[in-house]
């Protein structure tokens, strides 16, 4: 069961899991769920793994080790010549044009889970949490930062390209109409 809990914690990422959620998912009692989590925690600690099980309030999370923080910082704060992935650029554009916006709304627009990309953009300082939505569950809202403006050489958000220009460039073409005409076959 430890392997299943490990996978569940990985999938949940920053959200984490509660003991009650583990009980419900695995169909086990509270004592067994706590024992499974404790066994997994001890495995990571005893084997000096790069990850560990953290108890943050009522939530259990799979996290990195604090003593390795300087290496993670180097990775995330590396030189600017590292370009952003297409997925990161897409997510940034969605946030910039729709802020404030929830992760669920971003996922809906992209059609895929964006939690990893949002974590990376948060770590790079290109976006930030800016409150909670009034939607059920009160999800976090995200918006771009001044570092976003600096990264793209913008003075203000008003310098972003007009959304109408983007729509014109991507407007659907009539596939059955051609600018080419059939010539006279007799000639």
VOFI-121877 format. One record per residue (C-alpha): residue in three letters; x, y, z. Coordinates in Angstrom, 3 decimals. Each point is the difference from the previous one (the first is absolute). Layout:
% VOFI-121877
<residu:ALA; c1:X; c2:Y; c3:Z>
...
//
This chain:
% VOFI-121877
<residu:UNK; c1:0.000; c2:0.000; c3:0.000>
<residu:UNK; c1:2.971; c2:2.311; c3:0.520>
<residu:UNK; c1:0.622; c2:0.021; c3:-3.758>
<residu:UNK; c1:-3.604; c2:1.035; c3:-0.660>
<residu:UNK; c1:0.153; c2:2.813; c3:2.578>
<residu:UNK; c1:3.326; c2:1.155; c3:-1.476>
<residu:UNK; c1:-1.601; c2:0.191; c3:-3.447>
<residu:UNK; c1:-3.070; c2:1.789; c3:1.371>
<residu:UNK; c1:2.188; c2:2.591; c3:1.722>
<residu:UNK; c1:1.971; c2:0.520; c3:-3.200>
<residu:UNK; c1:-3.173; c2:0.492; c3:-2.040>
<residu:UNK; c1:-1.440; c2:2.451; c3:2.563>
<residu:UNK; c1:3.179; c2:2.115; c3:-0.003>
<residu:UNK; c1:-0.397; c2:3.203; c3:2.031>
<residu:UNK; c1:-3.544; c2:-0.922; c3:0.997>
<residu:UNK; c1:0.976; c2:-3.056; c3:2.030>
<residu:UNK; c1:-2.341; c2:-2.478; c3:1.682>
<residu:UNK; c1:-1.637; c2:-0.370; c3:3.393>
<residu:UNK; c1:-0.104; c2:-3.262; c3:1.963>
<residu:UNK; c1:-3.759; c2:-0.077; c3:-0.652>
<residu:UNK; c1:0.566; c2:0.182; c3:-3.765>
<residu:UNK; c1:2.527; c2:-2.837; c3:0.196>
<residu:UNK; c1:-2.501; c2:-2.049; c3:2.043>
<residu:UNK; c1:-2.742; c2:0.573; c3:-2.569>
<residu:UNK; c1:2.166; c2:-0.661; c3:-3.066>
<residu:UNK; c1:1.609; c2:-3.167; c3:1.371>
<residu:UNK; c1:-3.059; c2:-1.190; c3:1.950>
<residu:UNK; c1:1.940; c2:-0.354; c3:3.260>
<residu:UNK; c1:-0.470; c2:1.207; c3:3.575>
<residu:UNK; c1:1.710; c2:3.019; c3:1.545>
<residu:UNK; c1:2.612; c2:-1.992; c3:1.931>
<residu:UNK; c1:1.069; c2:-1.894; c3:-3.126>
<residu:UNK; c1:0.138; c2:3.208; c3:-2.069>
<residu:UNK; c1:2.208; c2:1.663; c3:2.623>
<residu:UNK; c1:2.259; c2:-3.074; c3:0.131>
<residu:UNK; c1:0.381; c2:-0.031; c3:-3.810>
<residu:UNK; c1:0.927; c2:3.707; c3:-0.040>
<residu:UNK; c1:2.425; c2:-0.429; c3:2.895>
<residu:UNK; c1:1.661; c2:-3.001; c3:-1.710>
<residu:UNK; c1:0.404; c2:2.054; c3:-3.183>
<residu:UNK; c1:1.375; c2:2.960; c3:1.972>
<residu:UNK; c1:2.515; c2:-2.259; c3:1.753>
<residu:UNK; c1:1.046; c2:-1.562; c3:-3.322>
<residu:UNK; c1:0.854; c2:3.418; c3:-1.426>
<residu:UNK; c1:1.788; c2:1.092; c3:3.184>
<residu:UNK; c1:1.922; c2:-3.249; c3:0.552>
<residu:UNK; c1:1.227; c2:-0.187; c3:-3.592>
<residu:UNK; c1:0.950; c2:3.678; c3:-0.165>
<residu:UNK; c1:-2.108; c2:0.559; c3:-3.112>
<residu:UNK; c1:-0.282; c2:3.395; c3:-1.732>
<residu:UNK; c1:-3.697; c2:0.045; c3:0.826>
<residu:UNK; c1:-1.786; c2:-0.300; c3:3.302>
<residu:UNK; c1:-3.473; c2:-0.248; c3:1.444>
<residu:UNK; c1:-1.040; c2:3.226; c3:1.710>
<residu:UNK; c1:-2.939; c2:0.613; c3:2.319>
<residu:UNK; c1:-1.224; c2:3.532; c3:-0.609>
<residu:UNK; c1:-2.993; c2:0.645; c3:2.215>
<residu:UNK; c1:-2.552; c2:-2.685; c3:-0.774>
<residu:UNK; c1:1.578; c2:-0.737; c3:-3.396>
<residu:UNK; c1:2.676; c2:-2.495; c3:-0.976>
<residu:UNK; c1:2.260; c2:1.033; c3:-2.876>
<residu:UNK; c1:2.898; c2:-1.422; c3:-1.944>
<residu:UNK; c1:2.654; c2:2.738; c3:0.157>
<residu:UNK; c1:3.676; c2:0.549; c3:-0.688>
<residu:UNK; c1:2.547; c2:0.136; c3:2.781>
<residu:UNK; c1:0.677; c2:3.412; c3:1.502>
<residu:UNK; c1:3.745; c2:-0.667; c3:0.128>
<residu:UNK; c1:0.064; c2:-0.259; c3:-3.832>
<residu:UNK; c1:-1.744; c2:3.320; c3:-0.490>
<residu:UNK; c1:3.018; c2:1.821; c3:-1.441>
<residu:UNK; c1:0.144; c2:-2.497; c3:-2.899>
<residu:UNK; c1:-3.698; c2:0.404; c3:-0.776>
<residu:UNK; c1:0.419; c2:3.784; c3:0.079>
<residu:UNK; c1:2.846; c2:-0.249; c3:-2.532>
<residu:UNK; c1:-2.204; c2:-2.045; c3:-2.297>
<residu:UNK; c1:-2.945; c2:2.371; c3:0.191>
<residu:UNK; c1:1.989; c2:3.227; c3:-0.022>
<residu:UNK; c1:2.374; c2:-1.086; c3:-2.742>
<residu:UNK; c1:1.139; c2:2.365; c3:-2.732>
<residu:UNK; c1:-2.657; c2:1.686; c3:-2.121>
<residu:UNK; c1:1.195; c2:-1.685; c3:-3.169>
<residu:UNK; c1:-2.182; c2:-2.929; c3:0.981>
<residu:UNK; c1:-3.109; c2:0.680; c3:-1.977>
<residu:UNK; c1:-3.461; c2:-0.829; c3:1.209>
<residu:UNK; c1:-1.703; c2:-3.084; c3:-1.397>
<residu:UNK; c1:-2.968; c2:0.337; c3:-2.324>
<residu:UNK; c1:-2.217; c2:-1.212; c3:2.848>
<residu:UNK; c1:1.377; c2:2.664; c3:2.340>
<residu:UNK; c1:-0.475; c2:2.727; c3:-2.626>
<residu:UNK; c1:-3.552; c2:-1.179; c3:-0.655>
<residu:UNK; c1:-0.791; c2:0.013; c3:3.716>
<residu:UNK; c1:1.566; c2:3.451; c3:0.456>
<residu:UNK; c1:-2.061; c2:1.376; c3:-2.889>
<residu:UNK; c1:-3.196; c2:-1.417; c3:1.475>
<residu:UNK; c1:0.792; c2:1.561; c3:3.371>
<residu:UNK; c1:1.099; c2:3.353; c3:-1.457>
<residu:UNK; c1:-3.142; c2:0.433; c3:-2.107>
<residu:UNK; c1:-2.456; c2:-1.373; c3:2.586>
<residu:UNK; c1:1.427; c2:0.948; c3:3.392>
<residu:UNK; c1:-0.935; c2:-0.564; c3:2.685>
<residu:UNK; c1:-0.692; c2:-3.629; c3:-0.920>
<residu:UNK; c1:-0.211; c2:-3.335; c3:1.832>
<residu:UNK; c1:2.005; c2:-3.100; c3:-0.838>
<residu:UNK; c1:-3.256; c2:-1.761; c3:-0.917>
<residu:UNK; c1:-0.800; c2:2.708; c3:-2.537>
<residu:UNK; c1:3.523; c2:-0.265; c3:-1.419>
<residu:UNK; c1:-0.331; c2:-3.801; c3:-0.228>
<residu:UNK; c1:-3.354; c2:0.409; c3:-1.735>
<residu:UNK; c1:1.425; c2:2.394; c3:-2.599>
<residu:UNK; c1:3.097; c2:-2.121; c3:-0.617>
<residu:UNK; c1:-1.797; c2:-3.349; c3:0.151>
<residu:UNK; c1:2.704; c2:-1.509; c3:2.234>
<residu:UNK; c1:1.151; c2:0.157; c3:3.617>
<residu:UNK; c1:2.137; c2:3.092; c3:0.567>
<residu:UNK; c1:1.070; c2:-0.504; c3:3.607>
<residu:UNK; c1:3.647; c2:-0.818; c3:-0.831>
<residu:UNK; c1:0.364; c2:2.984; c3:-2.319>
<residu:UNK; c1:-1.672; c2:2.320; c3:2.513>
<residu:UNK; c1:2.441; c2:-1.178; c3:2.695>
<residu:UNK; c1:2.931; c2:0.715; c3:-2.349>
<residu:UNK; c1:-1.334; c2:3.450; c3:-0.927>
<residu:UNK; c1:-0.547; c2:0.787; c3:3.697>
<residu:UNK; c1:3.550; c2:-1.146; c3:0.803>
<residu:UNK; c1:1.381; c2:2.192; c3:-2.810>
<residu:UNK; c1:-2.000; c2:2.949; c3:1.357>
<residu:UNK; c1:-1.857; c2:0.560; c3:-3.286>
<residu:UNK; c1:-3.406; c2:-0.480; c3:1.655>
<residu:UNK; c1:-1.292; c2:0.286; c3:3.551>
<residu:UNK; c1:-3.005; c2:-0.899; c3:2.101>
<residu:UNK; c1:-2.282; c2:3.003; c3:0.345>
<residu:UNK; c1:-2.878; c2:-1.179; c3:2.163>
<residu:UNK; c1:-2.782; c2:-2.550; c3:-0.115>
<residu:UNK; c1:-2.939; c2:-0.330; c3:-2.355>
<residu:UNK; c1:-3.620; c2:0.028; c3:1.133>
<residu:UNK; c1:-0.505; c2:-3.281; c3:-1.883>
<residu:UNK; c1:-0.782; c2:-3.118; c3:2.059>
<residu:UNK; c1:3.089; c2:-1.167; c3:1.860>
<residu:UNK; c1:1.428; c2:3.526; c3:-0.147>
<residu:UNK; c1:2.841; c2:-0.864; c3:-2.442>
<residu:UNK; c1:3.079; c2:2.201; c3:-0.173>
<residu:UNK; c1:0.166; c2:2.788; c3:-2.551>
<residu:UNK; c1:3.156; c2:0.674; c3:-2.018>
<residu:UNK; c1:1.323; c2:3.053; c3:-1.813>
<residu:UNK; c1:3.226; c2:1.067; c3:-1.665>
<residu:UNK; c1:2.748; c2:1.879; c3:1.848>
<residu:UNK; c1:2.375; c2:2.850; c3:-0.750>
<residu:UNK; c1:2.612; c2:-2.676; c3:-0.758>
<residu:UNK; c1:-2.331; c2:-1.184; c3:-2.789>
<residu:UNK; c1:0.046; c2:3.505; c3:-1.457>
<residu:UNK; c1:3.806; c2:0.175; c3:0.323>
<residu:UNK; c1:0.461; c2:-3.456; c3:-1.538>
<residu:UNK; c1:-1.921; c2:1.038; c3:-3.119>
<residu:UNK; c1:1.270; c2:3.591; c3:-0.081>
<residu:UNK; c1:-3.407; c2:1.555; c3:0.658>
<residu:UNK; c1:-0.653; c2:3.221; c3:1.912>
<residu:UNK; c1:-3.583; c2:-0.880; c3:0.884>
<residu:UNK; c1:-2.551; c2:-2.660; c3:-0.857>
<residu:UNK; c1:-1.421; c2:2.489; c3:-2.498>
<residu:UNK; c1:3.081; c2:-0.741; c3:-2.151>
<residu:UNK; c1:-1.236; c2:-3.550; c3:-0.617>
<residu:UNK; c1:-1.091; c2:-0.621; c3:-3.595>
<residu:UNK; c1:-3.671; c2:0.612; c3:-0.639>
<residu:UNK; c1:-2.020; c2:-3.182; c3:0.234>
<residu:UNK; c1:-1.856; c2:0.983; c3:-3.202>
<residu:UNK; c1:3.239; c2:-0.261; c3:-1.972>
<residu:UNK; c1:0.554; c2:-3.506; c3:1.300>
<residu:UNK; c1:-3.556; c2:-1.014; c3:-0.884>
<residu:UNK; c1:0.394; c2:1.358; c3:-3.562>
<residu:UNK; c1:3.216; c2:-1.911; c3:-0.502>
<residu:UNK; c1:-1.617; c2:-3.222; c3:1.199>
<residu:UNK; c1:-3.414; c2:0.432; c3:-1.628>
<residu:UNK; c1:-1.213; c2:-3.141; c3:-1.744>
<residu:UNK; c1:0.513; c2:-0.185; c3:-3.726>
<residu:UNK; c1:-2.576; c2:-1.333; c3:-2.431>
<residu:UNK; c1:1.618; c2:-3.206; c3:-1.166>
<residu:UNK; c1:-2.314; c2:-0.325; c3:-3.017>
<residu:UNK; c1:0.751; c2:3.376; c3:-1.536>
<residu:UNK; c1:3.182; c2:0.478; c3:-1.927>
<residu:UNK; c1:1.628; c2:3.018; c3:-1.545>
<residu:UNK; c1:1.051; c2:-2.263; c3:-2.853>
<residu:UNK; c1:-2.411; c2:-0.517; c3:-2.889>
<residu:UNK; c1:-0.031; c2:-2.892; c3:-2.368>
<residu:UNK; c1:1.344; c2:0.964; c3:-3.360>
<residu:UNK; c1:-1.640; c2:-0.753; c3:-3.299>
<residu:UNK; c1:0.827; c2:-3.610; c3:-0.748>
<residu:UNK; c1:-0.206; c2:0.619; c3:-3.746>
<residu:UNK; c1:2.986; c2:2.244; c3:-0.153>
//
